[in-house]
Amino acid sequence: MPPLIAFAGALGGLAVVRWAYKAAQRVNRELEEARLARVAEATRANEIPTLRRDPNTGAYRPG
């Protein structure tokens, strides 16, 4: 009986690893799609401001 329990545990462990791997791939794919959509939207609308140096403080500010 103990070899059967060990075999069942190994199969269960493999199932959990496979599930976690697929879930991680799905989440990363969704995050990448969201990032690409955000970048495409910003570049399409030309909403990315250019930075200019403030002569008084020397700091870079949008403008």
Beta strands, then each sheet from edge to edge (+ up, - down):
strand 1: 51-53
strand 2: 60-62
sheet 1: 1+ 2-
end
